[in-house]
């Protein structure tokens, strides 16, 4: 019997085959299964354009893994697409006939432009941020470049370069040398030369990478204690680290998984060319790509809603949180932040808002250790729209919402520097105390100012005498914060 809430998307890529199975729950997609196999289909492309038998056998063998799971999904809630290598293969009919027989569903070979558009949708639904986005997806045999805003793509291109094809052409015998890298980078720059001007003219505010190459690079950076923002200087450092290994078979970088190692150098070379040619200052990993684009196109999710907002809405519904109280704490915390920093950055506003809306998340388990439960949930749940470092920061904020401080969690996150994160924690804790009454009109008219690391909270004259519980909690909080070396004074004026 099929489950009407299940949806499946399969991406038959040039490097890997992926299956994503989700269930629609509380208005969002809950991941139920992910299956991925390194099929390396592009390595089977022959000089005459045909796929060799070994590559097709690897593909069919992988599809047998997917087939059983698909039996539970309604046919009209399954999307299966083939990309660059299958677009190029001259004997595609041979592969498709057996592949569709194995899966029991049709496979659609999509154009490079449609692939780019679908990738952009996957990024738009799962990554947050306003303004124009540049999205880059380095696949096995093609690289997609998209500029868009909101859920609408404006400029689309699919280029004939990928981490598998570049590996075959520019890293023969697995050599990692300066000469090999320069050849690969130069070839990628030549491929980009015909379209770069259009992207530079249109411009963007944020750059996202939606590929395994970008994921691998970010994992290496975080394993080495750096933040999530990829820069050209950091890419060149990784290139030198790779060259020092001498050979792909000996490629060992802290944070690089063995399965990604074979195509790491070729993907890195393409990304260096992209950064240099397009003048990219910084890039972060996107929350989704082609598969997510296929899924969200079926779900019909609200279009005029930020990815993080959709995730917060889903968590509020799933865990039955008090939205009105969350909004009260959020508004109080943001008022405090703006009093201290009238031009507070979007990162601070965003993370403080999200933490305030979710501060009671741990109560779904129990009260005493609610902050710990909330942090655990955030660390281990899918959060579309949030990057891995943002998840770590959000968990640290929720863990530190009351009682003793857990500084190790604040030090471990790399989404923002420690001093900024500490300020958000201090404001969140004060806002929660000021909103203890949980009713409209009970938050006092307060002002907050700073003198270095010292915070001064001013309350109306006589307020503490008439609101003894909250006054007591505020004075206890002042002792905790002062004990950490951050002075907090509670005064009436």
WOLINZI-V681606 format. One record per residue. N is the residue number from 0. RES is the residue in one small letter. SS is DSSP state (H for helix, E for strand, C for the rest). Layout:
n = <N & N>
res = <RES & RES>
ss = <SS & SS>
//
This chain:
n = <0 & 1 & 2 & 3 & 4 & 5 & 6 & 7 & 8 & 9 & 10 & 11 & 12 & 13 & 14 & 15 & 16 & 17 & 18 & 19 & 20 & 21 & 22 & 23 & 24 & 25 & 26 & 27 & 28 & 29 & 30 & 31 & 32 & 33 & 34 & 35 & 36 & 37 & 38 & 39 & 40 & 41 & 42 & 43 & 44 & 45 & 46 & 47 & 48 & 49 & 50 & 51 & 52 & 53 & 54 & 55 & 56 & 57 & 58 & 59 & 60 & 61 & 62 & 63 & 64 & 65 & 66 & 67 & 68 & 69 & 70 & 71 & 72 & 73 & 74 & 75 & 76 & 77 & 78 & 79 & 80 & 81 & 82 & 83 & 84 & 85 & 86 & 87 & 88 & 89 & 90 & 91 & 92 & 93 & 94 & 95 & 96 & 97 & 98 & 99 & 100 & 101 & 102 & 103 & 104 & 105 & 106 & 107 & 108 & 109 & 110 & 111 & 112 & 113 & 114 & 115 & 116 & 117 & 118 & 119 & 120 & 121 & 122 & 123 & 124 & 125 & 126 & 127 & 128 & 129 & 130 & 131 & 132 & 133 & 134 & 135 & 136 & 137 & 138 & 139 & 140 & 141 & 142 & 143 & 144 & 145 & 146 & 147 & 148 & 149 & 150 & 151 & 152 & 153 & 154 & 155 & 156 & 157 & 158 & 159 & 160 & 161 & 162 & 163 & 164 & 165 & 166 & 167 & 168 & 169 & 170 & 171 & 172 & 173 & 174 & 175 & 176 & 177 & 178 & 179 & 180 & 181 & 182 & 183 & 184 & 185 & 186 & 187 & 188 & 189 & 190 & 191 & 192 & 193 & 194 & 195 & 196 & 197 & 198 & 199 & 200 & 201 & 202 & 203 & 204 & 205 & 206 & 207 & 208 & 209 & 210 & 211 & 212 & 213 & 214 & 215 & 216 & 217 & 218 & 219 & 220 & 221 & 222 & 223 & 224 & 225 & 226 & 227 & 228 & 229 & 230 & 231 & 232 & 233 & 234 & 235 & 236 & 237 & 238 & 239 & 240 & 241 & 242 & 243 & 244 & 245 & 246 & 247 & 248 & 249 & 250 & 251 & 252 & 253 & 254 & 255 & 256 & 257 & 258 & 259 & 260 & 261 & 262 & 263 & 264 & 265 & 266 & 267 & 268 & 269 & 270 & 271 & 272 & 273 & 274 & 275 & 276 & 277 & 278 & 279 & 280 & 281 & 282 & 283 & 284 & 285 & 286 & 287 & 288 & 289 & 290 & 291 & 292 & 293 & 294 & 295 & 296 & 297 & 298 & 299 & 300 & 301 & 302 & 303 & 304 & 305 & 306 & 307 & 308 & 309 & 310 & 311 & 312 & 313 & 314 & 315 & 316 & 317 & 318 & 319 & 320 & 321 & 322 & 323 & 324 & 325 & 326 & 327 & 328 & 329 & 330 & 331 & 332 & 333 & 334 & 335 & 336 & 337 & 338 & 339 & 340 & 341 & 342 & 343 & 344 & 345 & 346 & 347 & 348 & 349 & 350 & 351 & 352 & 353 & 354 & 355 & 356 & 357 & 358 & 359 & 360 & 361 & 362 & 363 & 364 & 365 & 366 & 367 & 368 & 369 & 370 & 371 & 372 & 373 & 374 & 375 & 376 & 377 & 378 & 379 & 380 & 381 & 382 & 383 & 384 & 385 & 386 & 387 & 388 & 389 & 390 & 391 & 392 & 393 & 394 & 395 & 396 & 397 & 398 & 399 & 400 & 401 & 402 & 403 & 404 & 405 & 406 & 407 & 408 & 409 & 410 & 411 & 412 & 413 & 414 & 415 & 416 & 417 & 418 & 419 & 420 & 421 & 422 & 423 & 424 & 425 & 426 & 427 & 428 & 429 & 430 & 431 & 432 & 433 & 434 & 435 & 436 & 437 & 438 & 439 & 440 & 441 & 442 & 443 & 444 & 445 & 446 & 447 & 448 & 449 & 450 & 451 & 452 & 453 & 454 & 455 & 456 & 457 & 458 & 459 & 460 & 461 & 462 & 463 & 464 & 465 & 466 & 467 & 468 & 469 & 470 & 471 & 472 & 473 & 474 & 475 & 476 & 477 & 478 & 479 & 480 & 481 & 482 & 483 & 484 & 485 & 486 & 487 & 488 & 489 & 490 & 491 & 492>
res = <x & x & x & x & x & x & x & x & x & x & x & x & x & x & x & x & x & x & x & x & x & x & x & x & x & x & x & x & x & x & x & x & x & x & x & x & x & x & x & x & x & x & x & x & x & x & x & x & x & x & x & x & x & x & x & x & x & x & x & x & x & x & x & x & x & x & x & x & x & x & x & x & x & x & x & x & x & x & x & x & x & x & x & x & x & x & x & x & x & x & x & x & x & x & x & x & x & x & x & x & x & x & x & x & x & x & x & x & x & x & x & x & x & x & x & x & x & x & x & x & x & x & x & x & x & x & x & x & x & x & x & x & x & x & x & x & x & x & x & x & x & x & x & x & x & x & x & x & x & x & x & x & x & x & x & x & x & x & x & x & x & x & x & x & x & x & x & x & x & x & x & x & x & x & x & x & x & x & x & x & x & x & x & x & x & x & x & x & x & x & x & x & x & x & x & x & x & x & x & x & x & x & x & x & x & x & x & x & x & x & x & x & x & x & x & x & x & x & x & x & x & x & x & x & x & x & x & x & x & x & x & x & x & x & x & x & x & x & x & x & x & x & x & x & x & x & x & x & x & x & x & x & x & x & x & x & x & x & x & x & x & x & x & x & x & x & x & x & x & x & x & x & x & x & x & x & x & x & x & x & x & x & x & x & x & x & x & x & x & x & x & x & x & x & x & x & x & x & x & x & x & x & x & x & x & x & x & x & x & x & x & x & x & x & x & x & x & x & x & x & x & x & x & x & x & x & x & x & x & x & x & x & x & x & x & x & x & x & x & x & x & x & x & x & x & x & x & x & x & x & x & x & x & x & x & x & x & x & x & x & x & x & x & x & x & x & x & x & x & x & x & x & x & x & x & x & x & x & x & x & x & x & x & x & x & x & x & x & x & x & x & x & x & x & x & x & x & x & x & x & x & x & x & x & x & x & x & x & x & x & x & x & x & x & x & x & x & x & x & x & x & x & x & x & x & x & x & x & x & x & x & x & x & x & x & x & x & x & x & x & x & x & x & x & x & x & x & x & x & x & x & x & x & x & x & x & x & x & x & x & x & x & x & x & x & x & x & x & x & x & x & x & x & x & x & x & x & x & x & x & x & x & x & x & x & x & x & x & x & x & x & x & x>
ss = <C & C & E & C & C & E & E & E & E & E & E & E & C & C & C & C & E & E & E & E & E & E & E & E & E & C & C & E & E & E & E & E & E & E & E & E & E & C & C & C & H & H & H & H & E & C & C & C & C & C & E & C & H & H & H & H & H & H & H & H & H & H & H & H & H & H & H & H & H & H & C & C & E & C & H & H & H & E & E & E & E & E & C & H & H & H & H & H & C & C & C & H & H & H & H & H & H & H & H & H & H & H & H & C & C & C & C & E & E & C & C & H & H & H & H & H & H & H & H & H & H & H & H & H & H & H & E & C & C & C & C & E & E & E & E & E & E & E & C & C & C & C & E & E & E & E & E & E & E & C & C & E & E & E & E & E & E & E & E & C & C & C & H & H & H & H & H & H & H & H & C & H & H & H & E & C & C & H & H & H & H & H & H & H & H & H & H & H & H & H & H & H & C & C & C & H & H & H & H & H & H & H & C & C & C & E & E & E & E & C & C & H & H & H & H & H & H & H & H & H & H & H & H & C & C & C & C & C & C & E & C & H & H & H & H & H & H & H & H & H & H & H & H & H & H & C & E & H & H & H & C & C & C & C & C & C & C & H & H & H & H & C & C & H & H & H & H & H & H & H & H & H & H & H & H & H & H & H & C & C & C & C & E & E & E & C & C & C & C & H & H & H & H & H & H & H & H & H & H & C & C & C & C & C & C & C & H & H & H & H & H & H & H & H & H & H & H & H & C & C & C & C & H & H & H & H & H & H & H & H & H & H & H & H & H & H & H & H & H & H & C & C & C & C & C & H & H & H & H & H & H & H & H & H & H & H & H & C & C & C & H & H & H & H & C & C & C & C & C & H & H & H & H & H & H & H & H & H & H & H & C & C & C & C & E & C & C & H & H & H & H & H & H & H & H & H & H & H & H & C & C & C & C & C & C & C & H & H & H & H & H & H & C & C & C & C & C & H & H & H & H & H & H & H & H & H & H & H & H & H & H & H & H & H & C & C & C & C & C & C & C & C & C & C & C & C & E & E & E & E & E & C & C & E & E & E & E & E & E & C & C & C & H & H & H & H & C & H & H & H & H & H & H & H & H & H & H & H & H & H & H & H & H & C & C & C & C & E & E & E & E & E & C>
//
